[in-house]
Amino acid sequence: MMTCFEGITTQPVFWAAGSVGLIAAIVMISMLWVQRFRGKLYYALTFFAMIYTLLIVGAEASAVAFDCQYKLGVAAWLGNALVPVAWCFFVYAYVHQSSWLGKKRVVAALVLAPVLSFAFAATNTHHGLVYDHATTIPPGARQIDYIHGPGFYAIMAVLYAFVGATYYGLYKGFRRSRRSAWPLLTMLAVVTMTPLAANAAYIFLGFTIFGLDPTSFMFSVGIFAFTFMLLTNKTLDMASVGQSVLFNTMSEAVVLVDNNKNIVLMNTAAKKRGFCKVPKDEAAALLATIDTRSLRTTEASVTIDERVYDPRVQEIESPLDPDGTILGWSVTLVDITDRIAITRALENALLRADDANRAKDEFISAVSHELRTPLTSLKGGLALALSGRLGDMDDRVRSPLEIAQRNGVRLSRLVDNILLSQKIDGDALSLDQQPVDLGALLKDSLEENQMFAAEQRIKLVRPKGDQSAIITGDAFALRQIIDNLVSNAIKFSDPGSIVEGALSVSDGHVRLSIKDNGRGIPDGMEDQVFGRFAQVKNGGQFATQGSGLGLHISQQLARQMSGKIFYESEVGQGSVFHMHYATIAAHQVKVIHAADPDATDASALQHRGDLPENVQL
């Protein structure tokens, strides 16, 4: 057999076949390396079988002796039989992603069809069914004139069955695919038909190329054409198909504009929303807003069919010259109609809420002011009656009058708190900014709350020695904050426990701390602790019967004086409330050591900007 290859390298026919085979090998390797597609294994087998057949056929045409040509013709059956089988499997894998291709009997057919065809032809000298024994080289000819026997047609019938199956698969592909895939399917049909027609012409009409079976040559032409189409057509390329699907299924309208400001493509969303019907003057106005210096958005919105769109612009660079002239722009038109409607509705709702809140505040303020005058008269009358200046009274009369006086004082404080809270929230409260001795204020507050603490069986303590820390603020407001923190600590402490007040100075800042041993505050309750009209509940019950304004007012007052109030607490272990301020030098010209003791009644506090007698929770 090896002697048959001697001298064939000098024959042009062998070089022609070898050149086609080499080109096919380069194309196959390139495709397998670059492209990603289904059925790559069967595609590679088809190429391999085609290259093998081309080389064997070229060697056969170059051989001189009958025996060599005959043996090479028989050897070509391996490739001739593998090509239609592998191509059939490729079509089903590429077009249908058929799962049955992985079954063992299917894989066996891929191997047995070419092997049995070759074995049947190789044993022809024993049975003469593939080629008649009269097969010979005619006088004056260079190539064998094969006389086909019934075995040849039986082999071809089997192989044609695979060709028929290929066409059936393509037929199903045509029926279910979109029209955009029809050119690719048509090329597959042409590639399948080309070798079939060439083989039929060879068998029935005696058509040859270089005196040889033209099937492999014609299939080479067809498969080269398909390969070129596969490289340029992205019908089954996942990335390209995915991008196309994303482009056409995304909810936002997308328009592609070239560098001449012409619309060249738009997605399905843009077409459905009527962008293809936009008048030329409106389209020109939109495109005119595109500025290469501002890539993300234009300055103009677009209104189409009562819908408003916000254009978002992105440059499309040239892949050949990324730093040069751009190809155009991708304009994504985001529908902002609902957003605009929601924004307007929200703005209107906020305006109505502001109006309602303002009306509520005005109503509360009016009611509070109207209550203040009769409350003052009521408290004055009760105080006068209880003083004994109007004469002695029976204990049965005194008891309800004392209850009325306590409730009047409580109601008066509530009115003062409401008015003060409104002034703070409306930035209408003016506070002094003077040097104040915070240590003196703490000392005075603890001393004046001793009686209240004794009633609750609470002991008030502070560190021994004089503590002093000078800050800038309003002495009256600071005293109200401290009184509030101390009174709250007393209220929330268990009988027999201790409430401790202390100062700590460090790095130019002072911290006043009020520590109790009460119930503690659960985590995440800051909004309720410092909220307006808010109360911290314990066991489903309100902690106190206060207004819920005390700590809210204290926090706002502290902020207005550039300080802050915060707390540390653990349920069952008690709480520590801190006031934090920046200190100033102690050698100021005049330091206010405490609030004026004569300014603790309601009338004096009203004169100081409606500060209440005692801000309480």
Secondary structure, 3 states (H helix, E strand, C coil): CHHHHCCHHHCHHHHHHHHHHHHHHHHHHHHHHHCCCCCHHHHHHHHHHHHHHHHHHHHHHHCCCHHHHHHHHHHHHHHHHHHHHHHHHHHHHHHHCCHHHHCHHHHHHHHHHHHHHHHHHHCHHHHCCCECCCCECCCCCCCCECCECHHHHHHHHHHHHHHHHHHHHHHHHHHHCCHHHHHHHHHHHHHHHHHHHHHHHHHHHCCCECCECCHHHHHHHHHHHHHHHHHHCCCCCHHHHHHHHHHHHCCCEEEEEECCCCEEEECHHHHHCCHHHCCHHHHHHHHHCCECCECCCCCCCEEECCEEEEEEEEEECCCCCCCCCCCEEEEEEEECHHHHHHHHHHHHHHHHHHHHHHHHHHHHHHHHHHHHHHHHHHHHHHHHHHCCCCCCCCHHHHHHHHHHHHHHHHHHHHHHHHHHHHHHHCCCCCCCCEEEEHHHHHHHHHHHCHHHHHHCCCEEECCCCCCCCEEEECHHHHHHHHHHHHHHHHHCCCCCCEEEEEEEEECCEEEEEEECCCCCCCCCCHHHHCCCCCCCEECCEECCCCCCCHHHHHHHHHHHCCCEEEEEEECCCEEEEEEEEEECCCCCCCCECCCCHHHCCHHHHHHCCCCCCCCCC
